[in-house]
Structures are given as C-alpha cells and as structure tokens.
Amino acid sequence: MTKFKTAIVQYDTKLPDVEYNSRLAERLIRDSKANGAELILHPNCCGEMPPRLNELACRAMENMVYVAMANPPGPGMGNSCAYDPMVFLDGKVHDNTIFVGGELDETIYYVDFDLDELRRYRQNEDIGKYRRPNAYKLIRGLE
C-alpha cells in the first residue's frame, strides 16, 4: 500500500476571521501540490451543493490532488463526494468524479485513491508546471 506524502484538511474558511482564513486557505490549497499534498479533505456542513461540487472538481484538477468532501445528509445537503485530478487521460477528456453521494444518504463511503497513478499523472501533465509564485507576490499580498 502506498502512503500519502501530505494531506490537507481544509476547514480554515469556516473559522471566525473569514477574510483572513479564506485567503490563507486559498494560498494553502493553491500551494498544496508544490508542498507535496496529494489529498485535500474537506469537512463541510452546508446546502446548495451543485456549485460547491463543481468547485471541488475544479480544485482537484487545478491543484492535481485528490479531493474528498463529507457533508451531513439533509434536503439540499449531503452529496459527500470524491474527485481525482486526472481530467486528461490517453488524449481524451476524463470526468474526474469518483463518486457523489445522495442528499439524504446516511452512510459511510470508502474510496481508494491510487497514489502511484496520481504521481505518474503529475509527471506527465503540465497543469501548474509553469506557475511563477514569486511573480505573484503583490497579488497574493506577500510583499
């Protein structure tokens, strides 16, 4: 069994100083691949899930990490999910949804994350390879 090098639990946006923590979380997630993260765990407790699911799928792709989100069941809620970052495979577009649970599903989901496949994909894909974080210091507020 391959072990994770790094995993991130993204809960910072839920803490009291929303503006600061939101910027911190964005930076943490944006830099996650560079820092070795392979999985982002996203505990959640909110509704209106369709745009949030799209955001998580995109976050997996743009950061080349697995993303898993747990959300309690309820009308407009639920939809615990997992996404992989691999959207281009063998020259074809690939749906990166591993699974999305139902709104009212009250269960435990088990997901296998293939870290060896992720590491191979990262070597061959160019998403993020041309980032220049030092050029973005003013934008990121890191003067």
Residue pairs with C-beta under 8 A, 6 or more apart in sequence:
2 115
2 116
3 115
4 38
4 39
4 115
5 36
5 37
5 38
6 32
6 35
6 36
6 37
6 38
7 37
7 38
7 39
7 40
7 41
8 28
8 29
8 32
8 37
8 39
8 40
8 41
8 65
9 40
9 41
9 42
9 43
10 25
10 28
10 29
10 40
10 41
10 42
11 42
11 43
12 21
12 22
12 24
12 25
12 28
13 21
13 22
13 25
14 21
15 21
23 141
27 140
29 40
29 59
29 63
30 63
31 133
32 40
32 63
32 65
33 63
33 64
33 65
33 122
33 128
34 128
34 131
34 133
37 63
37 65
38 65
38 66
38 113
38 115
38 118
39 65
39 66
39 67
39 68
39 113
40 59
40 60
40 63
40 65
40 66
40 67
40 68
41 68
41 69
41 70
42 56
42 67
42 68
42 69
42 70
43 69
43 70
44 52
44 69
44 70
44 71
45 71
45 72
45 77
46 52
46 71
46 77
47 74
47 75
47 76
47 77
48 76
49 71
49 76
49 77
49 78
49 79
49 103
52 69
52 79
53 79
53 81
53 100
56 67
56 69
56 81
56 83
57 67
57 83
57 96
57 97
59 65
59 67
59 83
60 66
60 67
60 83
60 84
60 85
60 96
61 83
61 85
61 87
61 96
61 127
62 127
62 128
63 85
63 128
64 85
64 118
64 121
64 122
64 125
64 127
64 128
65 85
65 118
66 82
66 83
66 84
66 85
66 113
66 118
67 82
67 83
68 81
68 82
68 83
68 111
69 80
69 81
69 82
70 80
71 77
71 78
71 79
71 80
72 78
73 102
73 103
73 104
73 105
73 106
74 103
74 104
75 103
75 104
76 103
77 103
78 101
78 102
78 103
78 104
78 105
79 100
79 101
79 102
79 103
80 100
80 101
80 105
80 109
81 97
81 98
81 99
81 100
81 101
82 98
82 99
82 109
82 111
82 113
83 96
83 97
83 98
84 96
84 98
84 113
84 118
85 96
85 118
85 121
85 127
86 94
86 96
86 117
86 118
86 121
86 125
87 93
87 94
87 95
87 96
88 94
88 125
98 111
99 109
99 111
101 107
101 109
133 140
137 143
